Amino acid sequence: MADSWVLFLFALLFAAGLAFATTFFIVYYADLESDYINPMDFCETLNRFVLPEIYTHGFLSVLLLLFGQWSAFAINAPLVAFNVYKYSNGDLLYDPTEIFRNLHRHKKESFGKLIFYLFTFFYYLYRLIVALVSIPNA
């Protein structure tokens, strides 16, 4: 428990990176809606980031589970379950022929993920501060 500050520091960095990646997705959605980018380039660019985002969040969740941070893992479990559901249905990658039909759903999903990552960012920040304050003086 004394070294949990390292875990929460990594979790804080991962959450910040995932929030920035999700913001990148949202900006790209706006570019697609404004016709600044064509659907082929849009899907090709975002498909490169989908699996790393899912793997990063899964890795973070496994770390939290292995270090016994049950409350932090419980917070992450719904998004892990959602990602596993999408992965098992093969609904991960963006399809240029279907992107305009599903754009509203993808935008809602990305805004939801952004809210989640920002919430977890501040939660990890709080837990990092608590862990640093509870370190005994040597």
N, C-alpha and C positions, 0 to 999 in steps of 0.2 A: 504494500500500500504506500510505502514511503517513496517508491519510484513511479507512482502513478502520474506524477507531473510530466514525465517524459511521454507517456502514452497520450495524455491530453494535449501536450504540445503538438505531437504528430497529428492527432485528431483535429486540432484547430487548423493546422496547415492544410490537411486534406479537405476539410470543410470549406476553407477559403478557396482552394483550387477548384473544387466542385461547384461552388457558387459562381466563380468567374467563368467556368465552362458553360454553365447553364445560362448566364448572362450573354455569352457569345451566341448560344443557340437562339435566344430571344431576339438579339440584334439581327441575326441571319433571317429569322422569320419576318421581321419588318422589312428587310431588304427584298425578300421574295414577294411580299405583298405589294411593295412599291415598284416592282418590276426592275430593280437594279441588278438582279442576278437571275439567271435562267434556272429552271428546275433541275437540269442535269448537273450543273456546277454546285447548286445548293445541296443536292443529295450526296454527291461525291464528297463534298467537304465535310458535311455533318456525319456521314457514315463512318469516317475515320475516327470520330470522337465518341461514338456511342458505346462501343465495347470497352474502351479504356475507362469511361465514366462508370460503367456498371462494375467493372473489375475493381476499380479503386474503392468504390463504396462497399463492395463485398469484402475486400481486404481489410478495410477499416472496421467493418462489423465483426469479422473474425478475430481481429486483434482485440477488440473490446470484449468479446466472448472469452478469449483465451486468458486475458488478464483479470477476469472475474468482475468486470464492470457491468453488472446485470442491468442496472437502470439505463445506462447509456446504450447497451445493446437493445433493450426493450424499445427505446425511442427509435432506433434504426431498423428494427425488425419489419415494420410495415412496408418501408421502401424496399427492403431486401425481398420481401414476399412479392411485391409488385414487379420488381425486376426479374425475379425467377419466373413469374407468370408470363411476362412478356417474352422472356427467353424461351420458355417451353412452347409458346404458341408461334414462335418465329416472327414476332411482330416488332423486331428490334430496329431493323434498318429502314431507311427512308426510300420510297419508291418514286421515281420521277413521274410516273404515269398516274399515281394516286395522291400526290402530295397536296394538290389544291383541294381535293375532296376531304382530306384528313387534316388540313392545316389548323383548323380551329381546335381540334382535339389535341394535336401536338403542342399548340401554344398553351392550352390550359394545363397540360401535363408539365410543361417547362416552367410555367409560373408557380405551379404547386411544388415542384422540386426546388425552385429558387427560394420559396418561403421556407421549405423544410431545411435546406442547407443553411440559410441565415439563422433559423432557430437553433439548429445544432451548433453553429459557429458560436453563438452567444452562450449556449449551454456548456460547450467545451471550454470556452474562455472562463466561465464561472468556475467550473470544476478544476481548471488549471490554477486559478488564483487560490481556491480552497486548498488544493494539494500543496502549493508553495507556502502558504501560510502555516500549514500544519507540520512542516518539516521542523524537527526539533533542532535547536541550536547546539552546535558541537563544542 
